[in-house]
Amino acid sequence: MTDDSLPSRPSRDDDRRAVEHVLGRPLAQSWPAGALPPGSRVTVVRDPDRDGPWQVEFRGTIDAMGAPEPNEHAQALGGELLYWVAFDAPQHDCDGQGPYRKAQIWGRYLRPEPDAERPDPAPAPEGPTAPAGRTRLS
């Protein structure tokens, strides 16, 4: 097997085009004031009141594929944003679906890491991505 026969990892543009196709609209590109900036290191945390939305807590990076957007879900907190997060390692959601390499995550499930711990951005791991609530890339 040659390197040419290995599947290539999707680029951020490939991911963006795929998500925009599913949504039927372009992703926002204007970064809101006060939002976590792209490249910020975060820990995705579990909801203390239920089993989820992910099986475990894990680390990732705020991805610039699309700017954070208002969370319009009925259970969203006032002013809560949805962020695209690239995972350090592929993850399964609480329903066992995945693994995902990126997902749109509700702001309440993100714990920013101190800047001192922010390494140079690493390439996103291979594997699927997922939605927040359910926007996930595989």
C-alpha positions in Angstrom: 0.0 0.0 0.0 1.4 3.4 -0.9 0.7 6.7 0.8 -1.4 7.7 -2.2 -3.9 4.8 -1.3 -4.4 6.0 2.3 -7.6 7.9 2.9 -6.9 11.6 3.4 -8.1 13.5 6.4 -10.9 16.0 5.6 -9.7 19.7 5.7 -11.5 22.4 7.7 -12.9 23.6 4.4 -14.2 20.1 3.6 -15.9 19.9 7.0 -17.4 23.4 6.6 -18.8 22.6 3.1 -20.3 19.3 4.4 -21.9 21.0 7.5 -23.2 23.9 5.3 -24.7 21.3 2.9 -26.6 19.5 5.8 -27.7 22.8 7.4 -28.7 24.4 4.1 -27.0 27.6 5.0 -23.5 29.0 5.4 -21.8 28.8 8.8 -21.3 32.2 10.6 -17.8 33.6 10.1 -18.1 36.8 12.2 -16.7 36.1 15.7 -19.0 37.5 18.5 -17.5 39.8 21.0 -16.7 38.1 24.3 -16.7 34.6 22.7 -13.8 32.2 23.3 -11.3 32.8 20.5 -10.4 30.2 17.9 -7.5 28.1 19.1 -8.6 28.3 22.8 -8.0 25.1 24.7 -11.0 23.7 26.5 -12.2 20.7 28.4 -15.6 19.4 27.4 -17.4 18.5 30.6 -20.3 16.2 31.5 -23.6 17.6 32.6 -23.9 17.0 36.4 -27.6 16.5 36.2 -27.7 13.8 33.6 -25.6 11.1 31.9 -24.1 13.1 29.0 -23.9 14.6 26.6 -20.5 12.8 26.2 -19.3 9.5 27.8 -16.3 11.2 29.5 -14.7 14.6 29.9 -12.0 15.4 27.3 -9.8 18.1 25.9 -10.1 20.0 22.6 -9.6 23.2 20.8 -12.1 25.9 19.7 -12.2 25.5 15.9 -12.5 28.4 13.5 -14.5 26.3 10.9 -17.5 28.4 12.0 -17.9 31.2 14.4 -19.9 30.6 17.7 -23.6 31.0 17.1 -26.5 31.7 19.6 -27.9 28.5 21.1 -31.6 28.7 20.2 -32.6 25.5 21.9 -35.5 25.8 24.4 -33.3 24.7 27.2 -30.4 27.0 26.3 -29.1 29.5 28.9 -29.7 33.2 28.0 -26.8 34.3 25.7 -25.4 30.7 25.5 -23.3 30.1 22.4 -22.6 27.0 20.3 -18.9 26.4 19.6 -17.2 24.1 17.1 -14.6 22.1 19.0 -11.9 19.8 17.5 -11.2 17.0 19.9 -7.7 15.9 20.9 -8.8 12.3 20.4 -12.0 10.9 18.9 -14.9 10.6 21.3 -18.2 8.7 21.7 -21.4 10.5 22.9 -23.5 9.3 25.8 -25.6 7.2 23.4 -22.4 5.3 22.2 -22.5 7.0 18.8 -19.2 8.0 17.2 -16.3 8.2 17.4 -16.4 11.9 16.5 -13.4 14.1 15.9 -15.2 17.4 16.1 -18.6 18.7 17.3 -20.7 21.7 17.9 -20.8 22.0 21.7 -23.1 24.1 24.0 -21.1 26.7 25.8 -22.1 25.4 29.2 -20.2 22.2 28.5 -16.9 24.0 27.9 -14.3 24.8 30.6 -11.6 27.1 29.2 -8.0 26.0 30.0 -5.5 28.6 31.3 -3.5 30.3 28.5 -0.3 29.0 30.0 -1.4 25.5 29.2 -2.2 26.3 25.6 0.2 24.4 23.3 0.7 25.2 19.6 -2.5 24.1 17.8 -2.2 20.4 16.8 -3.9 19.0 13.7 -7.4 17.6 14.4 -7.4 13.8 15.0 -8.9 11.6 12.4 -12.3 10.2 12.8 -15.9 11.5 12.8 -17.3 14.8 14.0 -20.5 15.3 16.0 -23.2 17.8 16.9 -23.8 19.7 20.2 -27.0 18.3 21.2 -26.1 16.5 17.9 -24.0 18.3 15.3 -21.0 16.0 15.0 -18.5 15.3 12.3 -17.5 11.7 11.7 
